[in-house]
Amino acid sequence: MPRFYCPSPLATGLALSLPPGAARHVQVLRLQPGDAITLFNGEGGEFEATVTRMGRSDVEVNVGAHHAIEREAHRAVHLLAGITANERMDWLVEKATELGVASITPLVAERSVLKLKGERAEKKLAHWQGVAVAAAEQSGRNRVPPIHPAVTLTEWLKKSTPGERWVLSLSEGTQPVPRQASPAPVTVLSGPEGGLSPAEESAALAAGFAPVSLGPRVLRAETAPLAVLALCT
């Protein structure tokens, strides 16, 4: 059944117009009045709904029963991921959402090819959040992971965050990513193409990040954090 994110209050028996993005998707799928869909607003669970009217640019639905279904990972994994170039960051956001990431903070690292600020940063952030919404719709998640504004490592380290901290590292003395089941949230720091600079890695270690490794092979910047998610969620 087609699933759509509807970021507004939902309640059984409510008649409403879908937001523009969801309405366009319904029209692309050529759904008709009487067709059943699923709606979720990120506040928990999902709702049955029925299309009642198809306009030229708007779609009206009637909200049905609520189902308290969650498909979230057992462990909250937050990615602090170096911004990658071209479409690789889109791919990372999409696949991380499918794998159950709790949140993503794009990291403006010293070796990041793509540098973001101002209006360009706002547009990219909105685009990445849209990618996460689409991935949540496709994967069955009823909660959309937030994509936080891009920050430098220095800016991020000024914040207080709960749980464990890991940094993906190729340095000697790293330990394998822990695979034991743990309910504690964890923040995973990974670099862009070229990795973190020595200064960034040193700052992370000084801030309590434990250096971890995924093995002897060198994974791409967009692959490594996904491998961690697959192991932890």
C-alpha positions in Angstrom: 0.0 0.0 0.0 1.4 3.5 -0.9 2.8 5.3 2.2 3.0 9.1 2.5 4.5 11.4 5.1 2.0 14.0 6.3 3.5 16.4 8.8 0.3 17.6 10.4 -2.0 16.4 13.2 -3.8 13.1 12.2 -6.8 11.6 13.8 -9.3 8.9 12.9 -12.3 10.4 11.0 -10.4 13.6 10.0 -10.8 14.9 6.4 -7.8 16.8 5.1 -5.9 17.9 2.1 -2.5 16.2 1.7 0.6 18.5 1.7 1.9 19.4 -1.8 4.6 16.7 -1.9 2.4 13.9 -0.9 -0.4 15.1 -3.2 2.0 15.2 -6.2 3.0 11.6 -5.4 -0.6 10.4 -5.3 -1.2 12.0 -8.6 1.9 10.5 -10.2 0.7 7.1 -9.0 -2.7 7.8 -10.6 -4.6 6.9 -7.5 -8.4 7.4 -7.6 -11.1 8.2 -5.1 -11.7 5.1 -3.0 -8.1 3.9 -3.1 -6.4 3.1 0.2 -3.2 4.7 1.4 -1.2 4.8 4.6 -0.2 8.1 6.3 2.3 8.9 9.0 3.3 12.1 10.6 6.5 11.1 12.5 4.8 11.2 15.9 4.3 7.5 16.2 2.4 4.8 14.3 0.6 5.0 11.1 -3.0 5.6 9.8 -5.1 4.0 7.2 -6.6 6.6 4.8 -8.8 6.7 1.8 -8.6 9.1 -1.2 -11.9 11.0 -1.4 -11.1 13.6 -4.1 -8.5 14.2 -6.8 -8.1 17.8 -7.8 -5.7 19.3 -10.4 -3.2 20.1 -7.7 -4.7 18.9 -4.5 -5.8 15.6 -3.0 -8.3 15.1 -0.2 -8.4 12.0 2.0 -10.3 10.7 4.9 -8.2 9.3 7.8 -9.1 5.9 9.1 -7.8 3.7 11.9 -4.5 4.3 13.7 -2.0 1.4 14.1 0.7 1.7 16.8 3.4 0.2 14.6 7.0 1.1 14.9 9.9 -0.1 12.8 12.8 1.7 14.5 16.2 0.2 15.3 16.7 -1.1 18.8 19.7 1.3 19.2 19.8 5.0 18.4 22.8 5.6 16.1 23.5 9.2 15.3 25.8 9.9 12.3 28.2 12.8 12.3 29.2 12.3 8.7 31.7 14.2 6.6 29.9 15.8 3.6 30.7 13.9 0.4 30.7 15.3 -3.1 28.1 15.0 -5.9 25.3 12.6 -5.2 27.1 10.5 -2.7 25.7 12.4 0.2 22.2 11.8 -1.1 22.9 8.1 -1.3 24.3 8.1 2.3 21.2 9.9 3.6 18.8 7.6 1.8 20.5 4.3 2.8 21.1 5.4 6.4 17.4 6.2 6.7 16.5 2.8 5.4 18.9 1.2 7.9 17.3 3.0 10.8 19.6 5.9 11.6 18.3 8.2 14.4 19.7 11.4 13.0 22.4 12.7 10.6 24.5 15.8 11.1 26.5 16.7 8.0 30.1 17.5 9.0 32.0 20.3 7.2 35.4 18.7 7.6 38.8 20.1 6.6 39.0 17.7 3.7 35.3 18.1 2.6 35.2 18.9 -1.2 31.7 20.4 -0.8 31.6 23.5 1.4 28.2 24.8 2.5 27.1 28.1 3.9 24.3 30.5 3.7 21.4 30.0 1.2 23.2 27.1 -0.4 23.4 25.3 2.9 19.7 25.8 3.6 18.8 24.4 0.2 21.0 21.3 0.6 19.6 20.7 4.1 16.0 20.9 2.8 17.0 18.5 -0.1 18.6 16.0 2.2 15.6 16.1 4.5 13.4 15.4 1.5 15.6 12.4 0.7 15.1 11.1 4.2 11.3 11.5 4.0 11.2 9.5 0.7 13.4 6.8 2.2 11.2 6.6 5.3 8.1 6.3 3.1 9.7 3.5 1.1 11.2 1.6 4.0 8.2 1.5 6.2 9.6 3.8 9.0 7.0 5.9 10.8 9.6 8.3 12.1 11.7 10.5 9.8 15.3 11.0 11.1 16.2 14.7 11.3 19.0 16.0 9.2 20.6 18.7 11.3 22.4 21.8 10.0 25.9 21.2 8.8 28.6 22.0 11.4 32.4 21.8 11.8 33.7 19.4 14.3 34.8 22.2 16.6 31.2 23.5 16.6 29.7 20.0 17.3 32.1 19.4 20.1 30.7 22.4 22.0 27.4 20.5 22.4 26.6 18.0 25.1 25.3 14.6 23.7 24.3 11.5 25.6 25.7 8.0 24.9 28.8 6.5 23.5 31.1 8.2 20.9 33.0 6.4 18.1 35.2 7.7 15.4 36.0 5.6 12.4 39.8 5.4 12.2 42.5 3.8 10.1 45.1 4.5 12.8 46.9 1.7 14.6 45.4 0.5 17.8 41.8 0.8 16.8 39.3 -1.8 18.0 36.6 -3.5 15.9 33.2 -1.9 16.0 31.4 -3.4 19.0 28.8 -5.9 17.9 27.2 -6.7 21.2 23.6 -5.6 21.6 23.5 -2.4 23.6 20.5 0.0 24.2 22.8 3.0 24.7 22.7 5.6 22.0 25.9 6.1 20.0 27.3 8.9 17.9 29.5 7.7 15.0 31.9 10.2 13.5 33.2 9.5 10.0 35.2 11.6 7.6 34.7 12.7 3.9 36.7 11.6 1.0 40.3 11.6 2.3 39.2 11.0 5.8 39.4 13.3 8.9 42.5 15.4 9.2 45.0 14.4 12.0 43.9 17.5 13.9 40.2 16.5 13.7 40.9 13.0 14.7 43.0 14.2 17.7 40.2 16.6 18.7 37.7 13.8 18.6 39.8 11.4 20.7 40.4 14.2 23.2 36.6 14.7 23.4 36.0 11.0 24.3 35.5 9.4 20.9 36.7 5.8 20.9 38.6 4.9 17.7 37.0 1.9 15.9 37.6 0.0 12.7 35.6 -2.0 10.2 38.5 -4.2 9.3 41.5 -4.2 7.0 39.8 -2.8 3.9 39.4 0.9 3.2 35.7 1.7 2.6 34.4 4.8 0.8 33.2 7.7 2.9 29.6 7.0 2.1 30.0 3.2 2.7 31.7 3.1 6.1 29.0 4.7 8.2 26.4 2.5 6.6 28.4 -0.6 7.5 28.4 0.6 11.2 24.6 1.0 11.0 24.2 -2.5 9.6 26.2 -3.9 12.5 24.5 -1.8 15.3 20.8 -1.7 14.3 
